Amino acid sequence: MNILIQLSHPAHFHLYKNVAKNLMDDGHKVFILIKTKDILEDLLKQSGLPYYNILKEAHRKSKMGILWDMVVRDWRIWRFVRKNKIDLLTGSTPEVAQVGWLTRKYRVNTGEDDMNVVPLFPKMAGPFLGTILSPRVCNNYSLEPYSVKYESYHELAYLHPHHFAADKKEVEKYFDAESPYFILRFSSLNAYHDGGIRGIDTEIAQRLIDILKPHGRIYITSERELEPQFEPYRIKINTLDMHHVMAFSTLYIGDSQTMAAEAAVLGVPFVRFNDFVGRIGYLNELEDVYHLGFGIKASEEGAANKMYKVVEGLLAMPNLKEEWQARRQKMLSEKIDYAQFLTWFIEDYPESQKTMKENPDYQFGFK
């Protein structure tokens, strides 16, 4: 087949990188389309995967600007599908559904956020969906009739032990991996679904540094511009090495959803501080079922003090790393290799959809 994969965020690069290689190894022709977004293009360049940037212009911040960008992408993807005789489109964006419907091609959307977190997606993609793949704990509301659920997470498409082994040598290119260190992540929280969402501000960040500093080194990765006082803590590494660095860290704290989940599946304790807490099924499961992290809603009264106490409790916990690795193994024993599952689902589509509807346990052949 000729398969189009659309990526709109660095997290989607990681989600699809192994799937794209699997598909190419199986003889399919894969076309990766992107827009300019953070480090997405840098990741693709370093990976060696071929790609096409269909929207190099700066991302517009207003809702009308976002809508216009989507229309431009729709037009360019439509032309690309026609020119390259695409058989199937896949990705996490409304454009996959829209253009697939317009061109009468197979289309497989992937998502892990509950639809109440991304309320525009059902409006923009719902009428055009073919299939949307989501973790079992994800609530797709009006899109449930189009949903196929699986027992895994996006992060297990690239951090499952089948695909990733943490390498201490990759960390020691930059610093000593044996000495304790902590990762802090500050998101920009400026996506269309982030309106009114609070996260880690300057005062909270400084207090966290004060708490952590006596216990080890601190490294900050940030989407937003850092205040001068935090610049000395900015981590300076190859972006492709970030998961190795994360795997040997003592603790992750941030207002990013994806990096919290990445820490969890690597067996690193996470503390997530934003107003999405309690609203996202897969993170609720990682926190409440597998006890791999803590979510604290930023707008709750006393939230910051609650977070400080959680961090201090983790720092005082004996055998922290060993305990979290045991919890990780429990989680892995119940989840599937999502990259292998997604590869199969795309290659066998639409028969794969029928298989999963009739026999959901078929997925456990991908453990």
C-alpha positions in Angstrom: 0.0 0.0 0.0 0.9 3.7 -0.2 0.4 4.9 3.4 0.3 8.6 4.5 1.2 9.3 8.1 0.5 12.9 9.3 2.5 14.2 12.3 1.6 17.4 14.1 3.5 17.2 17.3 6.9 15.7 18.5 5.0 13.1 20.5 3.5 11.8 17.2 7.0 11.3 15.8 7.7 8.9 18.6 4.3 7.2 18.3 4.8 6.4 14.6 8.6 6.1 14.2 8.6 2.3 14.8 5.3 1.8 13.0 6.7 3.6 9.9 9.8 1.4 9.9 7.7 -1.7 10.3 5.5 -0.8 7.4 8.5 0.0 5.1 10.2 -3.3 6.1 7.0 -5.0 5.1 7.2 -3.5 1.6 4.7 -0.6 1.9 5.5 2.9 0.7 5.2 5.4 3.6 4.8 9.2 3.2 5.3 11.2 6.4 3.7 14.7 6.3 4.4 17.3 9.0 3.9 20.9 10.0 6.5 23.1 11.8 6.0 22.4 15.5 8.7 22.7 18.2 11.4 20.1 17.6 9.3 17.8 15.3 11.4 18.4 12.1 14.7 18.1 14.0 13.6 14.7 15.3 12.8 13.5 11.8 16.1 14.8 10.4 18.1 13.0 13.0 16.1 9.8 12.6 16.7 9.6 8.8 13.0 9.0 8.1 11.9 10.8 4.9 9.2 13.5 5.3 7.5 16.4 3.7 6.8 19.7 5.5 3.4 20.9 4.2 3.1 23.9 6.6 6.4 25.7 7.3 4.7 29.0 8.3 4.6 29.9 12.0 1.6 28.5 13.9 -1.2 31.0 14.3 -2.3 31.6 17.9 -6.0 32.7 17.4 -8.8 30.2 16.8 -9.5 31.6 13.4 -5.8 31.3 12.6 -5.8 27.7 13.7 -8.9 27.0 11.6 -7.2 28.6 8.6 -4.0 26.5 9.1 -6.2 23.4 9.1 -7.9 24.4 5.8 -4.4 25.0 4.2 -3.2 21.6 5.4 -6.4 19.9 4.2 -5.8 21.4 0.7 -2.2 20.4 0.6 -2.9 16.9 1.9 -5.7 16.4 -0.6 -3.3 17.3 -3.4 -0.7 14.9 -2.0 -3.1 12.0 -1.7 -4.3 12.5 -5.3 -0.7 12.8 -6.7 0.8 9.9 -4.8 -2.2 7.5 -5.0 -2.5 7.1 -1.3 -4.4 4.0 -0.1 -4.7 4.8 3.7 -4.2 7.8 5.9 -3.3 7.7 9.6 -2.5 10.2 12.3 -3.9 12.0 15.2 -5.4 15.0 13.4 -8.8 16.0 12.0 -7.2 16.3 8.6 -6.7 12.6 8.4 -10.4 12.0 8.7 -11.4 15.0 6.6 -9.2 14.3 3.6 -9.7 10.5 3.9 -13.4 11.1 3.6 -13.1 13.5 0.7 -10.9 11.2 -1.3 -12.8 8.0 -0.2 -9.6 6.5 1.2 -9.2 4.3 4.3 -8.4 6.4 7.4 -7.2 5.4 10.9 -7.1 8.1 13.5 -5.1 7.6 16.7 -5.8 9.4 20.0 -5.2 9.0 23.7 -7.0 12.1 25.2 -10.6 11.9 26.3 -12.8 13.9 24.0 -13.8 16.3 26.7 -10.2 17.4 26.8 -10.0 18.1 23.0 -13.6 19.2 22.4 -12.9 20.6 18.9 -11.8 17.2 17.6 -15.2 15.6 17.5 -16.7 18.7 15.8 -13.9 18.8 13.2 -13.3 15.1 12.6 -16.4 13.3 13.9 -18.5 13.5 10.7 -15.6 12.1 8.6 -14.1 9.4 10.8 -13.3 5.9 9.6 -11.8 4.5 12.8 -10.3 6.0 15.9 -7.9 3.9 18.0 -7.8 4.7 21.7 -6.6 3.2 25.0 -9.4 1.2 26.6 -9.7 3.8 29.5 -10.2 6.7 27.0 -13.8 8.1 26.8 -14.6 9.1 23.3 -18.2 10.2 24.1 -20.0 10.8 20.8 -17.2 9.0 18.8 -17.5 5.7 20.6 -19.3 4.1 17.6 -16.1 4.7 15.6 -13.7 3.6 18.3 -11.5 0.5 18.6 -10.1 0.2 22.2 -6.8 -1.5 23.1 -4.9 -2.2 26.3 -1.8 0.0 26.0 -0.6 3.6 25.7 0.9 5.7 23.0 4.1 5.7 24.9 4.4 1.9 24.7 4.8 2.3 20.9 8.3 3.5 21.5 9.2 2.9 25.2 8.0 -0.8 25.4 11.0 -3.0 26.2 10.7 -4.5 22.7 11.7 -1.1 21.3 13.7 0.7 23.9 16.5 -0.2 26.3 17.8 2.6 28.5 21.6 3.0 27.9 23.7 4.6 30.6 26.4 5.4 28.1 24.0 7.8 26.3 23.5 9.7 29.6 27.2 9.7 30.4 27.9 11.6 27.2 26.5 14.6 29.2 26.8 13.9 32.9 27.2 11.2 35.6 24.2 8.8 35.4 24.9 7.3 38.9 24.5 10.6 40.9 20.8 11.5 41.6 19.2 14.0 39.3 15.7 15.3 38.6 13.9 16.4 35.4 11.5 19.4 35.4 9.3 20.1 32.4 7.5 23.4 31.7 4.9 23.3 28.9 3.8 26.3 26.9 0.1 25.3 27.4 -0.9 27.3 24.4 -2.6 24.6 22.2 -6.3 25.3 21.3 -7.4 22.9 24.1 -5.2 24.5 26.7 -7.3 27.7 27.3 -7.5 28.6 31.0 -5.2 25.7 32.0 -2.8 26.5 34.8 0.6 24.8 35.3 3.9 25.5 37.0 4.6 29.2 37.3 7.8 31.0 38.3 7.2 30.9 42.0 6.3 27.2 42.1 9.3 26.4 39.9 11.7 28.2 42.3 10.2 26.4 45.3 10.6 23.0 43.6 14.3 23.8 42.9 14.8 24.8 46.5 13.4 21.5 47.6 15.3 19.3 45.1 18.7 21.0 45.2 20.0 19.3 48.4 19.2 15.9 46.9 20.8 16.1 43.4 21.2 17.9 40.2 18.3 19.6 38.4 17.7 19.7 34.7 14.9 21.7 33.0 13.4 21.1 29.6 10.9 23.8 28.5 8.6 24.7 25.7 8.2 28.2 27.0 10.9 30.8 27.4 12.7 30.4 30.6 13.3 33.1 33.2 17.0 34.1 33.5 17.2 32.5 37.0 16.3 29.1 35.5 18.6 29.2 32.4 21.5 27.5 34.3 19.3 24.5 34.8 18.4 24.1 31.1 19.3 20.6 29.8 21.5 20.7 26.8 21.4 17.3 25.1 20.5 15.7 21.7 16.7 15.5 21.7 16.9 11.8 20.7 18.7 11.0 24.0 16.0 12.4 26.2 14.4 9.1 27.0 17.7 7.6 28.1 18.2 10.6 30.4 14.6 10.3 31.7 15.1 6.6 32.4 18.0 7.1 34.8 16.5 10.1 36.6 15.2 9.9 40.2 12.0 11.9 39.7 10.1 13.8 37.0 8.0 16.9 37.8 6.1 18.9 35.2 2.9 20.2 33.6 3.3 18.0 30.4 1.0 15.1 29.9 3.2 13.1 27.5 6.4 13.3 29.5 4.5 12.2 32.7 3.3 9.1 30.9 6.8 8.5 29.5 8.3 8.6 32.9 5.6 6.2 34.1 6.2 3.6 31.5 10.0 3.8 32.2 9.4 3.2 35.9 10.3 6.8 37.0 8.0 8.5 39.6 6.2 11.5 38.1 4.4 14.4 39.7 2.0 16.1 37.2 0.8 19.6 38.1 -1.9 21.2 35.8 -5.7 21.5 35.4 -6.0 18.4 33.2 -5.6 16.2 36.3 -8.6 13.9 36.7 -9.8 14.4 33.1 -7.5 12.1 31.1 -8.3 8.4 31.4 -4.9 6.9 30.6 -3.1 9.2 33.1 -5.7 8.4 35.7 -5.0 4.8 35.2 -1.2 5.2 35.5 -1.8 7.2 38.7 -4.7 5.4 40.4 -4.3 1.8 39.2 -0.6 1.3 38.7 0.5 4.0 41.2 3.3 5.2 39.0 2.8 8.9 39.6 0.8 11.7 41.2 -1.6 14.2 39.6 -2.3 17.5 41.4 -4.9 19.9 40.0 -3.2 23.3 39.8 -6.4 25.3 40.4 -7.3 23.5 43.7 -6.9 25.4 46.9 -3.5 24.6 48.4 -2.4 22.7 45.3 1.2 23.9 45.3 1.7 23.0 49.0 0.2 19.5 48.3 2.7 19.0 45.5 5.7 20.1 47.7 4.6 17.5 50.3 4.3 14.7 47.6 7.8 15.6 46.3 9.3 15.6 49.8 7.6 12.2 50.5 9.1 10.7 47.4 12.5 12.0 48.2 12.3 10.4 51.7 11.1 7.0 50.3 13.6 4.2 50.7 14.2 1.9 47.7 12.3 4.4 45.5 13.7 3.1 42.2 13.3 -0.5 43.0 9.6 0.0 44.1 8.8 1.9 40.9 10.4 -0.7 38.7 8.2 -3.3 40.3 5.1 -1.2 39.6 6.3 -0.8 36.0 6.6 -4.5 35.6 3.0 -5.0 36.8 1.8 -2.4 34.3 3.8 -4.0 31.4 2.5 -7.5 32.2 -1.1 -6.2 31.4 -0.4 -4.1 28.4 0.4 -4.8 24.7 3.2 -3.6 22.4 1.3 -0.8 20.7 3.7 -0.4 17.8 3.2 -4.0 16.7 -0.5 -3.8 17.2 -0.8 -0.5 15.2 1.3 -1.9 12.4 -1.0 -4.9 12.1 -4.1 -2.8 12.4 -3.0 -0.5 9.5 -1.8 -3.4 7.3 -5.0 -5.5 7.7 -7.4 -2.6 7.7 -10.4 -2.7 7.4 -10.4 -6.4 8.3 -8.5 -5.6 11.5 -11.3 -3.4 12.6 -13.8 -6.3 12.2 -11.4 -8.6 14.0 -11.2 -6.3 17.0 -14.9 -5.7 17.1 -15.6 -9.5 17.1 -12.7 -10.6 19.2 -11.0 -7.8 21.3 -8.7 -10.4 22.9 -6.9 -10.8 19.6 -4.8 -7.9 20.6 -3.0 -9.9 23.3 -1.1 -11.7 20.6 1.0 -8.5 20.5 2.4 -8.6 24.1 
